[in-house]
């Protein structure tokens, strides 16, 4: 009973607009990060994977390339997950 | 040099055509020779909003395909001789819109007009991308509502990547946020995104806020651009938008709830 009352109280206090704002902020930030990425990113990812596979066995999903924008520069972020202690040299 | 303006939004029903009609009429009222073009091939409606639906003989596609001359298709507004309407085709396929074809017509219009207003269809398909491709300025029409804001952000992305200015590495399109159907009462109650919220999310320059108003439906019912209804808040807000676009500095109006008298408070109208 208390919970129900609180629910209505809190609803009234904040309103749905703040929920809308939060949802949109997250969504728009996510949409933009994909949109602003340079068009060469997918090809770069494939090329890195190709080079990497000369030395180690990695799955396509274990590589993650990302570009972050800062005020005056961009950061190319590269994340590669190597398989556990199963390395092969060519 | 003519300025090409696109009125766009992504989402339908947010007030693109109302805005395009108000903008073109408002510019003409300020003495600028203006033409407004309907890019919604197959679903033309600008002629209705402008009140010239019975005078359509030739359309935009006819001109693009050389079946009619531009001055045969242009409809002169009966209220203002500086304003012309170029209607969309109701029967043809939108594939008839090509970058070159549209560009040629715009080039010819630019010789004769100061402002060319392109009324974009909803969506992100050919009609919408053609409407924005050649633009110098963009009015991004947005309702304070999640799906409209999201779609507007998507359009901003397309404006900055798939336009002539983007492709030719020119100065980017000037983008303006126009918030429509705004209800200060609902914002105050926390039920609606505020101007600041939307501006914050989209980070665009605010050109104006059009309050929710019955005058908009009345205007479309009678085929009179709402900007001519100077009694209405929406009409006045559109007037301000046109003045701001032309460089005047005006404070934003109709953002606060109206102060109610005792009677209003009692009956909560």
Interface residues (C-beta under 8 A of the other chain):
Chain A: X13 X14 X15 X16 X17 X18 X20 X21 X23 X24 X25 X27 X28 X31 X32 X35
Chain B: X145 X146 X149 X150 X153 X154 X157 X161 X187 X189 X190 X191 X192 X193 X194 X197 X200 X201 X202
